[in-house]
Amino acid sequence: MSDMVTLHSLKNTSKPAKARKRVGRGIGSKTGKTCGRGEKGAGSRAGSKLRLGKEGGNVPLFMKVPLRGFSNFRFRREYDIINLDQINNAFQDGETVDISSMRKKGLLSGPTHGVKILGNGDLTKNVTCNVQALSNTAREKLTRAKIHFTISPANNNP
């Protein structure tokens, strides 16, 4: 029975016990009189607790750490943008403006969720636009010029 380990016979052998700090024991101990708390202020008073992350005048740590929880940022749809004047310069009458034709003309490179047309410049060519999004000014200019456009849903895979 002497070989049996019991709860009261267990010892912590991983690290030695740290001696507790003895404060208020005279001027020779370095922690006498004010007991290591300084002269004045909230930290010197009895019962004061310093909030975790408090940095003494700096922005507290908890305000620097980003918010926890779900963010939709990773799942956003990023459209490649193109202006009306770029379409006017790159395409001829009767052509279709879509992702594949823009890649062939060198206007797009890399993966994309779709294309958005912005209203910078004017479109004088009679083309068919098949894009994923339009700005309001581009929509007004296309309807004023009587150019046919369709808005298709965005690609799920980039």
N, C-alpha and C positions, 0 to 999 in steps of 0.2 A: 504493500500500500504506500510505501514511501516514494516509489517512482511515479506515482500518479500526480498529474499536474492539476492543481486546484486554482480557483479564482484568486484566492488571497496570496498564493505563492508566485503569481506572475510578476515579472519585473520588466520595466522598459529598458532594454539594453541598446536601443538604436542610437540614442544621444543622451548626453548627461543633462541633468536638470539644471536650468539656468537659475542662478541666485536672484532673488527679487531685489529691486532697487530700494535702498533704505534712504529715504528723504527726510529732511528736517533734522539732521544730526550734527549741526554746528558748522562753523566756517571752514574747517579743514576738510570737509567731505565733498566739496564742490556742489553739493545739493542741500546746503543748509539754508536757513532764513527763508528765501522765497521758494525753496524746494524745486528749482529748475523750471519754474513757471514764468519767470520774468518779473518785471516790476508792476505794471498796471495792465488793465484791459480785461476783456471777458475771459480770456484763457487763464488768468491768474486767480480768478474767483473760484470758490468751492462750488462744485456741481456743474462746472462747465464741461460741455462735450463738443468736440470739433467734428463737424459733419464730414463724412468720408468724401474725399475729392475736393475739399475746400483748399484754396491755394493762396489765401491771404492777400486779397486785392486783385489777383488775376481772375480771369474767367474760370469758374469752377469746372472741374473735370466732366461732370455729368452734362454740362451744356456743350462741351466740345465733342462728346461721343455721339455718333449718329443715332437717330431714332430707331427703335426696334420695330419689327413688324413687316407686313407685306408691302412691297412696292411693285408697281406695274411697269417700272422703267425698263426692266429686262425684256418685256414683251411688247414694247412700243413698235409702231410701224413707221419706218423711216422711208420716205419717198425721195427718189431722185427728182430734182427740179429742173425744168427746162423752160425757157422763155419763148414767147411767140416769135420774136425776131430770129432766134436760133432755128426754129422750125422753118421759118420763111427762107433762111439762107441754105438749109441743108436739104430740103425736100422740093420736089417738082409737083406740078399740077397732077391731080388724080392719084397720088400716092397715099398710103395709109400710114399714119403716125402711131406706132405702138412700140412696145419694149424691144421686140426683135428687130424692127426696122431701124430703131435708134442705135442699137448695138452695131448693126452693119455700117451705119454712117459714122460710128466712132463717138457718138454723143454720150453713151453710157459705157461704164466699165465696172465689172465686179457684180456681186449679187445685189438684188434689189427687191423690195416689197412691192414696188410700183413706181409710177411716174406721176408727178403733179405738174400741170402747166400753169405758169405764172404769166401775168398780163403785161410784161415789159416788151414794148415794141408793137408792131402791127403785122398781121398775117394777110398777105395779098394773094397767096396761092390757094387754089381750091383743093384742100386735102381732107381726108377723113381721119379724125382723131379718136383713138381708142385708148384711153388712159384711165388711171385709177382715181385721180382727183383734179379739180380745177379751182383756181382762185376766182373770186367774184369778178374781178376786172377782166380776167381771161374769158370767163363765161359770157360777160356782156359783149366783149369784142367779137367772140365767135358767133354769137347770135345776131349781132349787128351785121357781120359779114356773111351771114347765112351759110356758115360752114357746119357740116354735120359732125357731131361728136357724140360718143357713147362713153359712159363711165362704167367700167367693169370692176368687180370686187378685187381687192388686193390679194396678192399671192401669200399663202401661208408660209411657204418655205422660201427663204431668201436665196 
